[in-house]
């Protein structure tokens, strides 16, 4: 079968006809996301499981037995091990213990820096055509022999792309209008009477399925083993919430002690007739502060907020790198696809702001930090002490360490 290319023509048609409108199934998809075979995915699972066991914390994993979610302390006992040798080896061990199980890993790519670009190749094109998510996207791996999604028929606040790695996947979908008229569908495991009103998507390794955030859905299986990547793009945060949150940060700084008062002194709460016509002094002072805000202050506030948001590349989190930084360190950007973002201050031309991985740091324009960031963004390997020196060394090194902790360097 001729490969289905996810080229510009595809993405234009997808944005116009499918995104948040209707489901889609593509066969034999040519995508970097499908480059990771089951052997490589098994190694990633073992690597992440070993880290969880070392920390005694299964964060990022969920395990379901016959539809019931296992307690966190029990999850550590059922994670993949090197001795399993493969996904099917792990499945054989689990099947001997549980007739119906489901393992979910939402954080798997956190241990796979070298493969992160396969995901961003896909999402960069998606975002370019449908817009950057106000919340985030996250990639999860679902595997097991579970006959139905452990939490029944449900609806998420995200559009979903599904990429089977092993086994056949079946997804049954209903429209939001139908679900609204039939509340018995919510979290249902028995839904035979609703099947005639559903749409069934069937995909196997090399294929891709998509459904919009409004679709009620459940995965079905005959009990055979399957492993599937699932990319959820959360779209439940409207612009007004993002905008108001950014404005809140500005107001918190501006209002200072006035904004921190836990009670409001007043002269008169109301007149004898019940009319409320007078604002307390704290309100009048706050209004004055708002009236004195300049266009540059507002623009800088929202620009910093936007930069911080996009520094995560549209994800809930990005892989961190353990990196010990000092003035003697030689640093290199971890990926030419993951630049350190920066912007010139608007209210003060002497300030520069930097962001990576959802963190924001401030520096002086006159320091060497901006030159260093530009150099590593250009692909150079840099000795920190060649750029950071003098009176600002301590402060700039602290800012650079924040960026390093966020995973900017290797």
PyMOL commands that set and color helices and strands:
alter all, ss='L'
color gray80, all
select helices_A, chain A and resi 8-17+32-34+38-55+72-78+82-84+87-97+108-111+113-130+176-181+183-185+192-197+239-260+281-291+295-310+369-377+384-386+390-405
alter helices_A, ss='H'
color red, helices_A
select strands_A, chain A and resi 4-5+24-26+29-30+61-65+68-69+101-105+137-144+158-166+169-174+199-203+208-211+216-220+226-234+330-331+341-344+351-356+359-364+382-383
alter strands_A, ss='S'
color yellow, strands_A
deselect
rebuild
show_as cartoon
